[in-house]
Amino acid sequence: MAITQRVEIDVLVGGETLTLCLTLGALAELEARLQAGDLVRLAERFRADWFRRAT
């Protein structure tokens, strides 16, 4: 199955806008560094952190 959606964000660094693209390698590194265990727990952690920041 092909991935049909790209995950990109624009970040302003030193006055220059850069487009960052989330890759499977980056997801694996985030999962390892945050000791999430798997992608589902990683997503849950991001949702929880986003909710805390949004409120």
Secondary structure as UniProt FT lines:
FT   STRAND          8..13
FT   TURN            14..15
FT   STRAND          16..21
FT   HELIX           24..33
FT   TURN            34..35
FT   HELIX           39..54
//
